[in-house]
Amino acid sequence: MRVVFTYLPIRLKETTEIYLKYSIENLNLQNITPIIYSDRDYFKDTGLIYEWFDFQIDEKYKQPTLWSYPKLKVLASISFPFVHLDNDLVVNDFNKLINIIDTDKLNLGYKHPLTEQQTNHFTEIYKRYSDVPLDFNELNNTCIIASNDYLNVNKTYSDVLNILNLNYDFFTKRYNDIPPITLNQQYLNVYFNNINYLYNKNPTFDDLNINGICHMAEKNMIGNF
């Protein structure tokens, strides 16, 4: 499975670059050459080893509320088994992650419960664009996406992109502080009945030595590097 990052610095540019640079360095030490899809080669002068693919999106999609749009575009077109890692997910020991990935399932970072208010607000958003019933009690977290079944991943995110394109004005706003782009996390349930959640919570910096990765939920820990 190839390691994939998508990076367009719509927000958190400097912070994200620190995390991503750290992860690529550690992947290189493990003889892994990741793929980066980006609008320009931001790391070309760093000595890091990676494959860079020129990846452009229309300026209208470079909105803070559409921060996942570049990832969706890549995942809608990717054509090989992959592990997609969020840019603010720090990778220290990739083998520890691979050991818990089930290649016969869709693998996601973890899931977390929604409050009743969040569920109500999320349902209000969802019913505006789809009649397909989904379970909103828990929300998929896609800080990690790993799959051999990339065709169903393609279908999932192609559908989400179509929804965004048809409802652009609505999705560039927030509804009761719920980011509209989170539909990309939940829509996976339409295509995958069996999901392997790799962790039972957001991996943190304190877990780095145990699980080989952490997702930097708090953006103020750069000093650790």
Salt bridges, closest charged atoms under 4 A:
GLU17 OE2 - LYS13 NZ 2.93
GLU25 OE2 - LYS21 NZ 2.70
ASP39 OD2 - LYS62 NZ 3.79
GLU51 OE2 - ARG2 NH2 3.05
GLU59 OE2 - LYS62 NZ 3.24
ASP86 OD1 - LYS71 NZ 3.27
ASP86 OD2 - HIS215 NE2 3.65
ASP88 OD1 - HIS215 NE2 3.09
ASP88 OD2 - LYS219 NZ 2.25
ASP102 OD2 - LYS105 NZ 3.87
GLU124 OE1 - LYS127 NZ 3.13
GLU124 OE2 - ARG128 NH2 3.76
GLU138 OE1 - LYS111 NZ 3.24
ASP177 OD1 - ARG174 NH1 3.55
ASP207 OD2 - LYS201 NZ 2.71
